[in-house]
Amino acid sequence: MWIGLSGCAPAEPEGVDARDLDPYADGALCEWHLGNPEVGQELFERPVLGSAAGCVTCHSLEPEVTLVGPSLYGAATTAANRVEGVRADNYLYLSITLPNFHVVEGYQPDIMPHSYATELTQLEITDLVSFLMTLTVSESP
């Protein structure tokens, strides 16, 4: 007997082209809430992802510590305000799969690898977004 588990996989099929997605969509571009943030953190901390440098190689999780790219301290909070009308989770998803979607002021385009969209599985990307969505900061002490 076959029992299907709906909702246990990312919303998008393997091989999705992020350029075809609407960044201003009301819904999530990936089902990050179904991702595993612990696995996402492990992926984030790898020095190499696919054939490119891993996230931790270029992004700090400490406030105001800049490596090659911007600090990802409070990434979910920051992402919610980066591009008006774009949800935080969608911004983070597109930052991984389509790095030039929005280049943070003070940084150059094409520095972040474009290979993550094709070399990572959708589940790995979902796990990364799930981890990044746990990185919030509060305005109050």
For each residue, the residues with C-beta under 8 A, 3 or more apart:
1:
2:
3:
4:
5: 8
6:
7: 31 34
8: 5 34
9: 31 34 122 123
10: 30 31 34 35 122 123 125 126
11: 28 29 30 31
12: 16 21 29 30 122
13: 16 122
14: 121 122
15:
16: 12 13 20 21 122
17: 20 21 117
18: 21 29 93 94 97 98 101 117
19: 98
20: 16 17
21: 12 16 17 18 25 29 94
22: 25
23: 29 83 86 90 91 94 101
24: 85 86
25: 21 22 28 29 87 90
26:
27:
28: 11 25 31 32 33 87 89 90 93
29: 11 12 18 21 23 25 89 90 93 94
30: 10 11 12 35 89 93 122 125 126 129
31: 7 9 10 11 28 34 35 126
32: 28 35 89 92 93 126 129 130 133
33: 28 130 133
34: 7 8 9 10 31 126 130
35: 10 30 31 32 39 40 123 126 127 128 129 130 131
36: 39 40 127 130
37: 40 41 127 130 131 133 134
38: 41 42 131
39: 35 36 42 43 124 127 131
40: 35 36 37 43 44 127 128 129 130 131 132
41: 37 38 44 45 131
42: 38 39 45 46
43: 39 40 46 49 54 55 120 124 127 128 131
44: 40 41 54 55 56 128 131 132
45: 41 42 54 55 56
46: 42 43 49 54 55 56
47: 53 54 56 57
48: 51 52 53 54 57
49: 43 46 52 53 54 55 116 119 120
50: 113 115 116 119 120
51: 48 115 119
52: 48 49 113 115 116 119
53: 47 48 49 57 58 113
54: 43 44 45 46 47 48 49 57
55: 43 44 45 46 49 58 59 72 128
56: 44 45 46 47 59
57: 47 48 53 54 67 68
58: 53 55 67 68 69 111 112
59: 55 56 67 68 69 70 71 72
60: 65 66 67 71 72 73
61: 71 72 73 135
62: 65 71 73
63: 71 73 74
64: 71 73
65: 60 62 71 73
66: 60 69 70 71
67: 57 58 59 60
68: 57 58 59 111
69: 58 59 66 104 107 111 112
70: 59 66 104 106 107
71: 59 60 61 62 63 64 65 66
72: 55 59 60 61 75 132 135
73: 60 61 62 63 64 65 135 137
74: 63 77 78 135 136 137
75: 72 78 79 92 132 133 135
76: 79 80 88 89 92 132 133 134 135 136
77: 74 80 81 88 135 136 137
78: 74 75 81 82
79: 75 76 82 88 89 91 92 95 132
80: 76 77 87 88 91
81: 77 78
82: 78 79 86 91 102 104
83: 23 86 91 102
84:
85: 24
86: 23 24 82 83 90 91 94 102
87: 25 28 80 90 91
88: 76 77 79 80 91 92 133
89: 28 29 30 32 76 79 92 93 129 133
90: 23 25 28 29 86 87 93 94
91: 23 79 80 82 83 86 87 88 94 95 101 102
92: 32 75 76 79 88 89 95 96 128 129 132 133
93: 18 28 29 30 32 89 90 96 97 125 129
94: 18 21 23 29 86 90 91 97 98 101 102
95: 79 91 92 98 99 101 102 112
96: 92 93 99 116 117 120 125 128 129
97: 18 93 94 116 117 125
98: 18 19 94 95 101 117
99: 95 96 103 109 110 111 112 113 114 116
100: 103 109 110 114
101: 18 23 91 94 95 98
102: 82 83 86 91 94 95
103: 99 100 107 108 109
104: 69 70 82 107
105:
106: 70
107: 69 70 103 104 111
108: 103 111
109: 99 100 103
110: 99 100 114
111: 58 68 69 99 107 108
112: 58 69 95 99
113: 50 52 53 99 116
114: 99 100 110 117
115: 50 51 52 118 119
116: 49 50 52 96 97 99 113 119 120 125
117: 17 18 96 97 98 114 120 125
118: 115
119: 49 50 51 52 115 116
120: 43 49 50 96 116 117 124 125 128
121: 14 124 125
122: 9 10 12 13 14 16 30 125 126
123: 9 10 35 126 127
124: 39 43 120 121 127 128
125: 10 30 93 96 97 116 117 120 121 122 128 129
126: 10 30 31 32 34 35 122 123 129 130
127: 35 36 37 39 40 43 123 124 130 131
128: 35 40 43 44 55 92 96 120 124 125 131 132
129: 30 32 35 40 89 92 93 96 125 126 132 133
130: 32 33 34 35 36 37 40 126 127 133 134
131: 35 37 38 39 40 41 43 44 127 128 134 135
132: 40 44 72 75 76 79 92 128 129 135
133: 32 33 37 75 76 88 89 92 129 130 136
134: 37 76 130 131
135: 61 72 73 74 75 76 77 131 132
136: 74 76 77 133
137: 73 74 77
138:
139:
140:
141:
